[in-house]
Amino acid sequence: MTHSVAETLLCCIEKVDDGVDSLYIATELEVDHQVIIGAMNSLEAHGQVGLQPRSSKHWELTREGSEIAELGSHEARVFGSTPVGGTPKTELMKLAFGKVGFNKAMANEWIRVDKKTDRIVKAVENIEDQVREKLLLVQRGQASQLDDKEKNDLKRRKLISEVMVKSFWISKGSSFSTTITKQETELTAEMIASGNWKEKKFKPYNFEAKGIAPDCGYLHPLMKVRTQFRQIFLEMGFTEMPTNNFIESSFWNFDSLFQPQQHPARDQHDTFFLSDPALAHEFPPEEYLERVKKVHSEGGYGSQGYKYDWKIEEAQKNVLRTHTTAVSSRMLYALAQQQNFTPVKFFSIDRVFRNETVDATHLAEFHQIEGVVADYGLTLGDLMGILHQFFTKLGITKLRFKPAYNPYTEPSMEVFSYHEGLKKWVEVGNSGMFRPEMLLPMGLPDDVSVIAWGLSLERPTMIKYGINNIRELVGHKVPLKMIHDSPICRLDS
């Protein structure tokens, strides 16, 4: 919009009593209709004009219709291409308009097929191209001269289309003037000090606008459930672990957990390896590395180990952490370095990364809930009891435990919850008791047991909200109603 267009628009409105159509103004001023709309919206905000939406329908020629209006209908062109002595049908069909034109011309009985010679010959001397005449009427804006059957026939042949035209009826506003005065949107200290605010016009404030005084805020469903998880952990006396390392060395992500270097989880199908920096440069003390190497390659602490050649080069490889158990391993090692052991309960909720195929129940990047309890005399029953208590607080009561294998826990259990939407049991986590081969090389006392579990954040959220496809929790496909139905606070409460 230019200032001159707005002023010209005001001059046009001044000359009429009732108002004028925006399309008419655009035609008269020879400017694009959108330019007029921009100008009139600005003038309406100043109260200088009033706007009333209008809509109308009219018929326009399609591209093919425009071609026929210029060159004639297909059937007329077929008739015109047929010489007095006729023409072979095969030659006629080679023309761009041949097939359609032949069928229409035959229906109009303008041409016929000589069965003896199989040639197309004219059946009449002259024709009237009514299709072209009708299209010319539409082109000249005289479609009203055609009846509904004629219009529908042309529409069926995709020669014309009905177009909805939207415009505005522009009339004089309550503050109409042919001059444009800029309205101030802010009262400044300088205006008050100089007193010139008395001479200025201010844009009125809309105190009814949505969002001026919001009465509540909303969390994304994942963040809402995460907040609930975190609150439950804190209520149960857990301490949150730092999880700001998305990048871990293979040592903390795998080796410290007694996961062998040839384990399938380390290959490119499950793990994202970094290329820059490819290797970690900060490592734990040498004596701890040696103990880990020995328990892997030779055994110890009552274990025969894996009997392979453990390599520091493999442990140095940087990865995007595949689980937050790497954080638990760091925390347990730091706990083992204390002079006197103190029982602890740790938890963390943060993102992990797996090189997985994305489907209805899997993502390549997701959240893991990690819980760790280190104390004397813990059993598998303690682990099951904590998980039952935890999920009951979330409102999820249908739980099942299934024996499983993990390199770093024994015994191990998978945790399942029933999904009402999918009508099946869905795995929501893994759990178990950390193996002595993991804990004793760290320096923890022999009689200390550690129970641990890793749960998904996304899958309990799916169960809680009845979501069948995990991909609906990320990106632009998150249902807004699901978010709006989950208020986290009210400002007036």
Buried (B, 14 or more C-beta within 10 A) or exposed (E): BEEEBBBBBBEBBEEEEEBBBBBEBBEEBEBEBEBBBBBBEBBBEBBBBBBEEEEEEEBBBBEBBBBBBEEBBBBBBBBBBBEEEBBEBEEBEEBEBBBBBBEBBBEBEBBBBEEEEEBBBBBEEEBEBEBBEBBBBBBEEEBEEBEEEBBEBBBEBEBBEEEEEEBBBBBBBEEBBEEBEEBEEEEEEEBEEEEEBEEEEEEEEEEEEEEEEEEEEBBBBBBBBBEBBBEBBEEBEBEEBEBEBEBBBBBBBBBBBBBBBEEEBBEEEBBBBBEEEEEBEEBBEEEBBEBBBBBBBEBBBEBEBBEEEBEEEBBBBBBBBBBBBBBBBBBBBEBBEEEEBEEBBBBBBBBBBBBEEEEEBBBEBBBBBBBBBBBEEBEBEBBBEBBBEBBEBBEBEEBEBEEBEBBBBBBBBBBBBBBEEBEEBBBBBBBBBBBBBBBBBBBBEEEBBBBBBBBBBBBBBBBBBEBEEBBBBBEEEBEEEBBEEBEEEEEEE
